[in-house]
Amino acid sequence: MTHSLHPTPVFFISHGAPTFALEPGQLGANLRAMGQQLAGIQAVLVVSPHWQTRELQVLTTPKPETVHDFGGFPAALYQLQYPAPGQPELALAALRLLAQAGWPVTAEANRGLDHGAWVPLLHLLPKTDVAVFQVSLPHSLDTAGALALGRALAPLRDQGVLIVGSGSLTHNLHDLQSPAAPAVAYAVEFAHWIRQAVVRADVEALLDYRRLAPHAERAHPTQEHFLPLLVALGASREGEVAQVIAGDINFGVISMESYVWGMN
């Protein structure tokens, strides 16, 4: 197994609506620029809210299909493909790490890449020449569990695995406005609070964001799109300062702001 001289970065990427694949906006341009700086990546591990399971699963599919797991969007979106190979060897290394950390975990060899994986990677790594695999998000996961999941996966960074928590900084589909609507105040306030906590590495505040952050339950009626941020935070290391990756607020309430650790 190849080992990196330096650990790979860790990303939290807000993938927003599937249309992000066609409309990259500010975040897409920033991800593309960052992707050009990445070197020595052996594989990408994605944790996405669009693969939830009862217990942890790791994707060991050698050639994962591009899954269009959404409906009612422009036809062009369903034509997009992200034909990156899988990486069964590193996926099994992830499975072993999780088992050693006490997680009940199994391999899944038939699933493809959900849009929480391939949509952001279209912008970050558009050449599709880096292998991709996923780790599922257990239904019962809470913030502490998400942080622990990231910590269990963190050693893979020394084997050249780029860890991506793919979610959404805000995610209330009931509040969606028109595509070009101005940002709604609550989404701005919540995103600002999270940014402050992430940049100062206030882990305790982020673990308790639902009680402490303004408008938390409106910004996230359910937690599955927020938890990948805690996974990414858990995979970061002491002394790594989060870098903000600027993104628009789409549909008035969907913040595309994202973060990366370890790019410097």
C-alpha positions as CSV (number, residue, x, y, z in Angstrom):
1,M,0.0,0.0,0.0
2,T,1.3,3.4,-1.0
3,H,1.8,5.9,1.9
4,S,1.8,9.7,1.4
5,L,4.6,11.9,2.8
6,H,1.9,14.3,3.8
7,P,-1.7,13.5,4.7
8,T,-4.3,14.3,2.1
9,P,-6.8,17.2,2.8
10,V,-10.3,16.7,4.2
11,F,-13.2,18.5,2.6
12,F,-16.7,19.3,3.7
13,I,-18.6,20.2,0.5
14,S,-22.1,21.5,0.3
15,H,-23.6,19.7,-2.8
16,G,-26.9,21.6,-2.7
17,A,-29.5,20.6,-5.3
18,P,-28.5,18.1,-8.1
19,T,-28.5,21.1,-10.5
20,F,-25.2,22.1,-8.9
21,A,-23.8,19.6,-11.5
22,L,-24.9,21.9,-14.3
23,E,-24.7,25.3,-12.5
24,P,-21.3,25.4,-10.7
25,G,-21.6,29.0,-9.5
26,Q,-19.0,30.3,-7.1
27,L,-18.4,27.1,-5.2
28,G,-17.9,25.0,-8.4
29,A,-15.3,27.4,-9.7
30,N,-13.5,27.4,-6.3
31,L,-13.6,23.6,-6.1
32,R,-12.1,23.3,-9.7
33,A,-9.3,25.6,-8.7
34,M,-8.6,23.6,-5.6
35,G,-8.7,20.3,-7.4
36,Q,-5.9,21.4,-9.7
37,Q,-3.7,21.8,-6.6
38,L,-4.3,18.2,-5.3
39,A,-1.5,15.7,-5.8
40,G,-0.8,12.2,-4.8
41,I,-4.5,11.2,-4.3
42,Q,-4.9,7.5,-4.4
43,A,-8.7,7.5,-3.9
44,V,-11.6,9.6,-2.7
45,L,-13.8,8.5,0.2
46,V,-17.2,10.2,0.3
47,V,-19.7,10.1,3.1
48,S,-23.1,11.4,1.7
49,P,-26.6,11.8,3.2
50,H,-27.9,10.0,0.2
51,W,-26.7,6.6,1.3
52,Q,-28.2,5.9,4.7
53,T,-28.2,2.5,6.2
54,R,-29.1,0.8,9.5
55,E,-25.4,-0.1,10.2
56,L,-22.3,1.1,8.4
57,Q,-21.5,-0.2,5.0
58,V,-18.4,0.4,2.8
59,L,-18.7,0.5,-1.0
60,T,-16.3,-2.1,-2.6
61,T,-17.8,-1.9,-6.1
62,P,-14.9,-2.1,-8.7
63,K,-16.7,0.0,-11.3
64,P,-19.5,2.0,-9.6
65,E,-22.3,3.3,-11.8
66,T,-23.4,7.0,-11.7
67,V,-26.7,6.9,-9.8
68,H,-29.3,9.6,-10.7
69,D,-31.1,9.3,-7.4
70,F,-33.5,12.3,-7.9
71,G,-36.5,13.2,-9.9
72,G,-38.1,16.2,-11.7
73,F,-34.9,17.9,-12.9
74,P,-33.7,18.9,-16.4
75,A,-33.1,16.0,-18.8
76,A,-29.4,17.1,-19.2
77,L,-28.8,16.2,-15.6
78,Y,-29.7,12.5,-16.2
79,Q,-27.2,12.3,-19.1
80,L,-24.2,13.2,-16.9
81,Q,-21.9,10.4,-16.0
82,Y,-19.0,10.2,-13.5
83,P,-17.1,7.1,-14.6
84,A,-14.5,7.0,-11.9
85,P,-13.3,3.5,-10.9
86,G,-13.8,2.1,-7.5
87,Q,-11.0,1.1,-5.1
88,P,-11.9,-2.2,-3.4
89,E,-8.5,-2.5,-1.7
90,L,-8.7,0.9,0.1
91,A,-12.4,0.4,0.7
92,L,-11.5,-2.8,2.6
93,A,-8.8,-0.9,4.5
94,A,-11.5,1.5,5.6
95,L,-13.8,-1.4,6.6
96,R,-11.0,-2.8,8.8
97,L,-10.3,0.5,10.5
98,L,-14.0,0.9,11.3
99,A,-14.2,-2.6,12.6
100,Q,-11.2,-2.0,14.8
101,A,-12.9,1.1,16.2
102,G,-15.9,-1.0,17.2
103,W,-18.3,-0.1,14.4
104,P,-20.5,-2.9,13.1
105,V,-19.7,-2.7,9.4
106,T,-20.1,-4.7,6.2
107,A,-19.0,-4.5,2.5
108,E,-21.4,-3.5,-0.3
109,A,-20.2,-4.6,-3.7
110,N,-23.1,-3.7,-6.0
111,R,-24.1,-0.1,-5.3
112,G,-23.1,2.9,-7.5
113,L,-22.1,6.5,-6.6
114,D,-25.1,8.6,-5.4
115,H,-25.4,12.3,-6.4
116,G,-23.9,13.4,-3.0
117,A,-20.7,11.8,-4.3
118,W,-20.5,12.5,-8.0
119,V,-22.0,16.0,-8.2
120,P,-19.3,17.8,-6.1
121,L,-16.6,15.6,-7.6
122,L,-17.6,16.7,-11.1
123,H,-16.2,20.1,-10.1
124,L,-13.3,19.1,-7.7
125,L,-11.9,16.2,-9.9
126,P,-13.6,16.5,-13.3
127,K,-11.2,14.1,-15.1
128,T,-12.7,11.1,-13.3
129,D,-9.3,9.5,-13.1
130,V,-9.1,9.1,-9.3
131,A,-10.9,6.1,-7.7
132,V,-13.9,6.8,-5.6
133,F,-15.7,4.8,-2.9
134,Q,-18.2,5.6,-0.2
135,V,-19.0,4.9,3.4
136,S,-22.6,5.0,4.4
137,L,-24.3,7.3,6.9
138,P,-26.1,5.2,9.6
139,H,-29.7,6.3,10.3
140,S,-29.1,6.5,14.0
141,L,-26.0,8.7,13.8
142,D,-25.8,11.8,16.0
143,T,-23.2,14.5,16.0
144,A,-20.9,12.7,18.4
145,G,-21.1,9.6,16.3
146,A,-20.4,11.5,13.1
147,L,-17.3,13.0,14.8
148,A,-16.2,9.5,15.9
149,L,-16.7,8.1,12.4
150,G,-14.4,10.8,11.0
151,R,-11.8,10.1,13.6
152,A,-11.9,6.3,12.8
153,L,-11.4,7.1,9.1
154,A,-8.7,9.7,9.5
155,P,-5.7,7.3,9.3
156,L,-6.6,6.7,5.6
157,R,-5.3,10.2,4.9
158,D,-1.8,8.7,5.3
159,Q,-2.5,6.3,2.5
160,G,-3.5,9.0,0.0
161,V,-7.2,8.9,0.6
162,L,-9.0,12.2,0.2
163,I,-11.9,12.3,2.7
164,V,-15.0,14.2,1.6
165,G,-18.0,14.8,3.9
166,S,-20.7,15.8,1.3
167,G,-23.8,17.5,2.7
168,S,-25.3,21.0,2.9
169,L,-24.5,23.8,5.3
170,T,-28.3,24.6,5.3
171,H,-31.0,22.2,4.1
172,N,-34.7,23.1,4.4
173,L,-36.4,22.1,1.2
174,H,-39.8,23.5,2.5
175,D,-38.3,27.0,2.5
176,L,-37.0,27.0,-1.1
177,Q,-37.4,30.2,-3.0
178,S,-36.9,31.0,-6.7
179,P,-33.4,30.1,-8.0
180,A,-32.2,33.7,-7.9
181,A,-34.0,34.8,-4.7
182,P,-32.0,36.9,-2.3
183,A,-30.6,35.1,0.8
184,V,-33.0,34.6,3.6
185,A,-31.8,36.0,6.9
186,Y,-32.0,32.8,9.0
187,A,-29.9,30.9,6.5
188,V,-27.2,33.6,6.6
189,E,-27.2,33.8,10.4
190,F,-26.9,30.0,10.8
191,A,-24.2,29.7,8.2
192,H,-22.2,32.6,9.8
193,W,-22.4,30.9,13.3
194,I,-21.2,27.6,11.8
195,R,-18.4,29.3,10.0
196,Q,-17.2,31.0,13.2
197,A,-17.3,27.7,15.1
198,V,-15.5,25.7,12.3
199,V,-12.7,28.3,11.9
200,R,-12.0,28.5,15.6
201,A,-12.2,24.6,15.9
202,D,-14.9,24.8,18.5
203,V,-15.8,21.1,18.5
204,E,-18.0,21.3,21.6
205,A,-20.1,24.0,20.0
206,L,-20.5,22.1,16.8
207,L,-21.5,18.9,18.6
208,D,-24.2,20.9,20.4
209,Y,-25.1,23.1,17.4
210,R,-28.8,22.1,17.5
211,R,-29.1,23.9,20.9
212,L,-26.6,26.7,20.4
213,A,-26.7,27.8,16.8
214,P,-29.4,30.3,15.7
215,H,-32.3,28.8,13.7
216,A,-30.6,25.4,13.8
217,E,-33.8,23.3,13.5
218,R,-35.1,25.5,10.7
219,A,-31.8,25.3,8.9
220,H,-31.8,21.5,9.3
221,P,-35.2,20.0,10.1
222,T,-33.4,16.7,9.9
223,Q,-29.7,16.2,10.5
224,E,-28.5,14.0,7.7
225,H,-27.1,16.9,5.5
226,F,-25.3,18.4,8.5
227,L,-23.6,15.3,9.9
228,P,-21.0,15.0,7.0
229,L,-19.5,18.2,8.3
230,L,-18.9,16.5,11.7
231,V,-17.4,13.5,9.8
232,A,-15.0,15.8,8.0
233,L,-14.1,17.7,11.2
234,G,-13.4,14.3,12.9
235,A,-11.0,13.4,10.1
236,S,-9.1,16.6,10.5
237,R,-6.1,16.8,12.8
238,E,-5.0,19.0,15.7
239,G,-3.5,22.2,14.4
240,E,-5.2,22.0,11.0
241,V,-7.1,25.3,10.5
242,A,-10.2,25.1,8.4
243,Q,-10.2,27.1,5.2
244,V,-13.5,28.5,4.1
245,I,-14.5,27.7,0.5
246,A,-16.9,30.4,-0.5
247,G,-20.2,29.5,-2.1
248,D,-23.5,31.2,-3.0
249,I,-26.8,30.9,-1.1
250,N,-29.0,29.2,-3.7
251,F,-32.8,29.3,-3.7
252,G,-32.7,31.8,-0.9
253,V,-31.9,29.2,1.8
254,I,-29.4,26.6,0.6
255,S,-25.9,27.7,1.6
256,M,-23.2,26.3,-0.5
257,E,-20.3,27.4,1.8
258,S,-17.8,24.6,2.2
259,Y,-14.6,23.9,4.1
260,V,-11.2,22.2,3.7
261,W,-8.6,21.2,6.2
262,G,-5.0,20.4,5.4
263,M,-4.6,22.2,2.1
264,N,-1.7,24.4,3.2
